[in-house]
Amino acid sequence: MRKLVTYLLVFAAVMALVIAFVAFRDDISEDTLGFFSNLFGREEEGEEDGRVYYDEGNIFALCDGKLAALSGDRLVLYDRSGAERVSRPVAFDSPALTVAGSKVLAYDRVGGGLLAANTGGILEEFDFPVLTAGGNARGEYVLVTEEDGYRGVARLYDSKNNPRYQVLSGERYIWAASLSPSGDRMAVAAMGQSGQTVGLRVTFHDTRADAGAPLGVAEIADEVALAVASPDNNHVCIITESGVYFYTDDGLPLGEYPFGGQTLLSTPYATSEAVFLNLGRNAGGQYSQLVCLSYTGTENDRVSFTEGPTGFAAAGGVCAVLEAGVLTRFTLDGTALLTEDLGPCAARDVLVSEDGRILLLYSGYAEWYNG
């Protein structure tokens, strides 16, 4: 009797898996499979974080807790132990990296192609000019491209690298685009003439519908979009040279944060929890500030620096800063930034993973902070 019960339970479990596969097979991607691979320990079994050695002249990104490095000559993806898993020659004049789930997008901002890759290899290669790109945790991404007959095209690709939605612009130049975590909403920022002035227009789209009229439109006069971010399925923020603008995902304004004469001294980070900015009045960064904003445009907290940070990065609710040879971690707790002095550090830059860990970048190698 016990064997019969066991058999029936196993049979029911197998049938449930078959039904689930049939029902959701169109949503299965390399990211989904990667999740189960990690769950059952088949990928990188027994692998531990190790020192990563790299060539100089790279830009870096963290993808699924692993380092990606890109120069004008080569794209390299490392595993957790620091071993090279992918090495691909490129010829980029202005290399750029974007993360989309467990894959990285490596492209040339001045008209080269794009490679989509993960630690298993090159997934897709596009030979058309890509100006900028943005992705989400599902492995979906939007590419802003130049195409004949249009001043800009923003095209959404699913997790299997197939196009499924696009915004065609015949009058304005598309500057940036973002994709919500669900992939159901896309925001597109474009520059063009508005009357007698040049202005920024942001359109908000439902990617589940046929291409057509946007859900909403926002006009921002006398501004240029540096970045557009969709941190969750409800909010969009547009970072410009003089401030940050906040909207719902269908274009209703929520707030605005002007820089008040200060400028961005480091790359801004729009994470899943907040916007982290390094603002100052001079290029040296003396007496600059870390400013943390909510996605309704209100200021959560700020911290002042005596000297200019040499390293600045954020992910989730964590921001890591290198200032005057000292590493400091700031953690968002509600609306307050909790400060931890992590001590002297000779690294020249930092990266932060989605789980809050800090990767220290030295000259020629990187290693995780383990204090």
C-alpha positions as CSV (number, residue, x, y, z in Angstrom):
1,M,0.0,0.0,0.0
2,R,2.8,2.4,0.9
3,K,4.5,1.8,-2.5
4,L,1.2,2.5,-4.3
5,V,0.8,5.8,-2.4
6,T,4.4,6.8,-3.2
7,Y,3.9,5.9,-6.9
8,L,0.7,8.0,-7.0
9,L,2.4,11.0,-5.4
10,V,5.3,10.8,-7.9
11,F,2.9,10.4,-10.8
12,A,0.9,13.5,-9.6
13,A,4.1,15.5,-9.3
14,V,5.3,14.6,-12.8
15,M,1.9,15.4,-14.3
16,A,1.9,18.8,-12.5
17,L,5.3,19.6,-14.0
18,V,4.1,18.6,-17.5
19,I,0.9,20.7,-17.2
20,A,3.0,23.7,-15.9
21,F,5.4,23.3,-18.8
22,V,2.6,23.3,-21.4
23,A,0.9,26.2,-19.8
24,F,4.0,28.4,-19.4
25,R,6.4,27.2,-22.0
26,D,6.2,30.5,-23.9
27,D,7.6,32.3,-20.8
28,I,10.5,29.9,-20.3
29,S,13.8,31.6,-21.0
30,E,17.5,31.0,-20.3
31,D,16.9,33.1,-17.2
32,T,14.2,30.7,-16.0
33,L,16.3,27.7,-16.8
34,G,19.3,29.3,-15.1
35,F,17.2,29.6,-11.9
36,F,16.5,25.9,-11.8
37,S,20.1,25.1,-12.7
38,N,21.2,27.2,-9.7
39,L,18.5,25.7,-7.5
40,F,19.7,22.2,-8.1
41,G,23.4,23.1,-8.0
42,R,24.2,22.1,-11.5
43,E,25.8,25.4,-12.5
44,E,29.1,26.3,-11.0
45,E,28.8,23.6,-8.3
46,G,31.2,24.2,-5.4
47,E,32.4,27.5,-6.9
48,E,33.6,30.2,-4.5
49,D,34.2,33.9,-5.1
50,G,37.7,34.5,-6.1
51,R,40.0,37.3,-7.3
52,V,39.3,38.4,-10.8
53,Y,42.2,39.5,-13.0
54,Y,41.6,41.7,-16.0
55,D,43.3,44.0,-18.4
56,E,43.4,47.7,-18.0
57,G,41.1,50.0,-19.9
58,N,37.9,48.2,-19.2
59,I,34.4,49.3,-18.1
60,F,32.6,46.9,-15.8
61,A,29.2,45.6,-14.8
62,L,27.9,43.0,-12.4
63,C,25.6,40.5,-13.9
64,D,24.0,37.8,-11.6
65,G,26.8,38.4,-9.1
66,K,29.5,37.9,-11.8
67,L,31.8,40.4,-13.4
68,A,31.6,41.5,-17.0
69,A,34.5,43.6,-18.5
70,L,34.4,45.4,-21.8
71,S,37.1,47.4,-23.6
72,G,37.3,48.6,-27.2
73,D,39.0,45.3,-28.1
74,R,37.4,42.6,-26.0
75,L,34.3,41.4,-24.0
76,V,35.0,39.1,-21.1
77,L,32.6,37.4,-18.7
78,Y,34.0,35.8,-15.5
79,D,32.5,33.2,-13.2
80,R,32.4,33.6,-9.5
81,S,35.9,32.0,-9.1
82,G,37.4,34.6,-11.4
83,A,37.9,32.3,-14.4
84,E,37.1,33.6,-17.9
85,R,33.9,31.9,-19.2
86,V,33.5,34.1,-22.3
87,S,36.1,36.0,-24.2
88,R,35.1,37.7,-27.5
89,P,37.1,40.2,-29.6
90,V,35.2,43.4,-30.5
91,A,36.1,46.7,-32.3
92,F,34.2,49.4,-30.3
93,D,35.1,53.1,-30.4
94,S,32.8,53.9,-27.5
95,P,32.0,50.7,-25.5
96,A,29.0,50.4,-23.2
97,L,27.6,47.7,-21.0
98,T,24.0,47.1,-19.9
99,V,22.6,44.3,-17.8
100,A,19.4,42.4,-18.5
101,G,18.7,39.6,-16.1
102,S,21.5,37.0,-16.4
103,K,22.8,38.5,-19.6
104,V,24.9,41.5,-20.5
105,L,24.5,43.7,-23.6
106,A,27.8,45.0,-25.0
107,Y,27.6,47.6,-27.7
108,D,29.3,50.6,-29.3
109,R,27.6,53.9,-28.7
110,V,28.8,55.5,-31.9
111,G,27.2,53.2,-34.4
112,G,28.6,49.7,-33.9
113,G,26.7,46.5,-33.2
114,L,25.6,44.7,-30.0
115,L,26.4,41.4,-28.4
116,A,24.0,39.7,-25.9
117,A,25.9,37.2,-23.8
118,N,25.9,35.3,-20.5
119,T,28.5,33.1,-18.9
120,G,27.4,30.3,-21.2
121,G,28.4,32.1,-24.4
122,I,27.2,34.6,-27.0
123,L,23.4,34.5,-27.2
124,E,22.7,36.9,-30.0
125,E,24.6,39.3,-32.2
126,F,23.1,42.4,-33.9
127,D,25.0,44.3,-36.6
128,F,22.9,47.4,-36.8
129,P,23.8,50.6,-34.9
130,V,22.7,50.7,-31.3
131,L,22.8,54.1,-29.5
132,T,21.8,52.9,-26.0
133,A,20.1,50.0,-24.3
134,G,18.1,49.1,-21.2
135,G,17.0,45.8,-19.6
136,N,15.0,44.2,-16.8
137,A,15.6,41.3,-14.5
138,R,13.5,39.0,-16.8
139,G,16.2,39.2,-19.5
140,E,14.1,41.5,-21.7
141,Y,15.6,44.6,-23.2
142,V,15.0,47.7,-25.3
143,L,17.5,48.9,-27.9
144,V,17.5,52.4,-29.3
145,T,18.7,52.3,-32.9
146,E,19.1,54.3,-36.0
147,E,17.1,53.1,-39.0
148,D,16.4,54.5,-42.5
149,G,13.2,56.6,-42.6
150,Y,13.2,57.4,-38.8
151,R,15.0,59.7,-36.4
152,G,15.0,56.9,-33.8
153,V,13.6,53.5,-33.1
154,A,13.1,51.9,-29.6
155,R,12.6,48.2,-30.0
156,L,11.7,45.8,-27.2
157,Y,13.2,42.2,-27.3
158,D,11.9,39.4,-25.2
159,S,14.0,37.1,-23.1
160,K,14.6,34.9,-26.1
161,N,16.1,37.9,-28.0
162,N,13.1,38.2,-30.3
163,P,11.5,41.6,-31.1
164,R,8.0,42.0,-29.8
165,Y,7.2,45.8,-29.6
166,Q,8.6,49.0,-31.1
167,V,8.2,52.7,-31.0
168,L,9.1,54.5,-34.3
169,S,9.9,58.2,-34.2
170,G,9.9,60.2,-37.4
171,E,10.1,63.7,-35.9
172,R,12.3,63.4,-32.7
173,Y,15.6,61.8,-31.8
174,I,15.1,59.0,-29.2
175,W,17.6,59.7,-26.5
176,A,16.9,56.9,-23.9
177,A,14.3,54.2,-23.1
178,S,13.5,52.0,-20.1
179,L,11.5,48.8,-19.5
180,S,9.5,47.9,-16.4
181,P,10.4,44.8,-14.4
182,S,7.3,43.0,-15.8
183,G,8.1,44.1,-19.3
184,D,4.6,45.4,-19.7
185,R,5.5,49.1,-19.8
186,M,8.1,51.1,-21.7
187,A,9.1,54.7,-21.4
188,V,10.8,56.5,-24.3
189,A,12.6,59.9,-24.1
190,A,13.1,61.8,-27.3
191,M,14.5,65.3,-28.2
192,G,13.0,67.6,-30.7
193,Q,11.5,71.0,-31.6
194,S,8.6,72.3,-29.5
195,G,7.5,75.6,-30.9
196,Q,10.5,77.9,-30.8
197,T,12.5,75.8,-28.3
198,V,14.1,72.3,-28.2
199,G,12.6,70.1,-25.6
200,L,12.3,66.6,-24.2
201,R,9.2,64.5,-24.7
202,V,8.7,61.3,-22.8
203,T,6.0,58.8,-24.0
204,F,4.7,55.9,-21.9
205,H,3.7,52.7,-23.6
206,D,1.8,49.5,-22.8
207,T,3.9,46.8,-24.6
208,R,1.1,44.3,-24.5
209,A,-1.0,46.4,-26.9
210,D,-0.4,47.0,-30.6
211,A,1.9,49.9,-31.4
212,G,-0.1,53.1,-31.4
213,A,-1.0,56.0,-29.2
214,P,1.0,56.1,-25.9
215,L,-0.7,55.8,-22.5
216,G,0.7,59.3,-21.6
217,V,3.0,62.0,-22.8
218,A,5.2,64.3,-20.7
219,E,6.8,67.5,-22.0
220,I,10.0,68.7,-20.3
221,A,11.3,72.0,-21.7
222,D,15.0,72.9,-22.1
223,E,16.2,69.5,-20.8
224,V,18.2,66.6,-22.2
225,A,17.7,63.1,-20.8
226,L,20.8,61.4,-19.5
227,A,18.9,58.3,-18.4
228,V,15.4,56.9,-18.0
229,A,14.7,54.2,-15.4
230,S,11.7,52.1,-14.5
231,P,12.5,50.8,-11.0
232,D,9.2,49.0,-10.5
233,N,6.0,48.4,-12.3
234,N,4.5,51.7,-11.2
235,H,7.2,54.4,-11.5
236,V,9.4,56.0,-14.1
237,C,12.2,58.6,-13.5
238,I,14.0,60.8,-16.0
239,I,17.5,62.0,-15.0
240,T,18.6,65.1,-16.8
241,E,21.6,67.5,-16.4
242,S,19.7,69.7,-14.0
243,G,17.3,67.5,-12.1
244,V,15.2,64.3,-11.8
245,Y,11.6,64.0,-12.9
246,F,9.2,61.4,-11.5
247,Y,6.1,59.9,-13.2
248,T,3.7,57.0,-12.9
249,D,4.2,54.4,-15.6
250,D,1.3,55.9,-17.6
251,G,2.7,59.4,-17.5
252,L,1.1,61.2,-14.5
253,P,3.6,63.6,-12.8
254,L,4.6,62.7,-9.3
255,G,7.4,65.1,-8.5
256,E,10.6,66.9,-9.5
257,Y,14.0,67.2,-7.8
258,P,16.1,70.1,-9.2
259,F,19.8,70.0,-8.6
260,G,19.9,73.7,-7.6
261,G,23.0,74.6,-9.6
262,Q,24.9,71.5,-8.6
263,T,26.0,68.9,-11.2
264,L,26.3,65.2,-11.3
265,L,29.8,64.1,-10.4
266,S,29.3,60.3,-10.8
267,T,27.0,58.0,-12.7
268,P,23.5,58.2,-11.1
269,Y,22.0,55.0,-9.9
270,A,18.3,54.4,-10.1
271,T,17.9,51.1,-8.1
272,S,14.9,49.1,-7.2
273,E,14.6,51.1,-4.0
274,A,15.8,54.7,-4.6
275,V,17.8,57.1,-6.7
276,F,21.4,57.7,-5.5
277,L,23.1,60.8,-6.8
278,N,26.5,62.3,-6.2
279,L,26.0,66.1,-6.6
280,G,28.6,68.9,-6.3
281,R,29.5,72.4,-7.5
282,N,33.0,71.6,-8.8
283,A,34.6,68.8,-10.7
284,G,37.0,67.9,-7.8
285,G,34.0,66.9,-5.7
286,Q,35.1,68.7,-2.5
287,Y,32.1,69.1,-0.3
288,S,29.9,67.2,-2.6
289,Q,26.9,65.2,-1.4
290,L,25.3,61.8,-1.7
291,V,21.6,62.4,-2.2
292,C,19.0,59.6,-1.9
293,L,15.6,60.2,-3.5
294,S,12.3,58.3,-3.3
295,Y,10.4,57.5,-6.5
296,T,7.9,60.2,-5.7
297,G,10.6,62.9,-5.9
298,T,11.1,63.5,-2.2
299,E,14.5,63.5,-0.6
300,N,15.1,60.5,1.8
301,D,18.5,61.6,3.1
302,R,21.8,63.1,2.2
303,V,25.4,62.8,3.3
304,S,28.2,65.3,2.7
305,F,31.8,64.5,1.7
306,T,34.8,66.6,2.5
307,E,36.8,65.2,-0.4
308,G,35.6,64.1,-3.8
309,P,34.6,60.3,-3.9
310,T,36.8,58.3,-6.2
311,G,34.4,55.4,-6.3
312,F,30.5,55.6,-6.2
313,A,28.1,52.7,-6.9
314,A,24.7,51.5,-5.7
315,A,22.2,48.7,-6.1
316,G,19.0,47.9,-4.2
317,G,19.2,49.9,-0.9
318,V,23.0,49.9,-0.7
319,C,25.4,52.6,-1.8
320,A,29.2,52.2,-1.6
321,V,31.6,55.1,-1.6
322,L,35.4,55.4,-1.7
323,E,36.6,58.7,-0.3
324,A,40.1,59.7,0.7
325,G,41.2,56.0,0.8
326,V,38.3,54.9,3.0
327,L,35.4,52.6,2.1
328,T,32.0,53.5,3.4
329,R,28.7,51.6,3.0
330,F,25.4,53.5,3.2
331,T,22.2,51.4,3.7
332,L,18.7,52.8,3.2
333,D,16.6,52.1,6.2
334,G,13.2,53.5,5.7
335,T,14.0,57.1,4.7
336,A,17.4,57.2,6.5
337,L,20.9,56.3,5.3
338,L,22.7,54.2,7.8
339,T,26.5,54.8,7.6
340,E,29.2,52.1,8.1
341,D,32.8,53.0,8.0
342,L,34.5,49.9,6.5
343,G,38.0,51.2,6.9
344,P,41.0,52.0,4.7
345,C,40.8,50.7,1.2
346,A,43.3,51.0,-1.7
347,A,40.8,50.2,-4.4
348,R,40.2,52.7,-7.2
349,D,36.5,52.0,-7.8
350,V,33.6,49.9,-6.6
351,L,30.6,48.0,-7.8
352,V,27.6,46.8,-5.8
353,S,25.6,43.7,-6.5
354,E,21.8,43.4,-6.1
355,D,22.3,41.5,-2.8
356,G,24.3,44.4,-1.4
357,R,27.8,42.9,-1.7
358,I,30.7,45.2,-2.7
359,L,33.2,44.4,-5.4
360,L,36.4,46.3,-5.1
361,L,38.2,47.3,-8.3
362,Y,42.0,47.6,-8.1
363,S,44.5,48.1,-10.8
364,G,44.4,44.8,-12.8
365,Y,42.2,42.8,-10.5
366,A,39.0,42.8,-8.5
367,E,37.9,41.1,-5.3
368,W,34.8,41.1,-3.0
369,Y,34.9,43.0,0.2
370,N,34.8,40.4,3.0
371,G,35.0,42.4,6.2
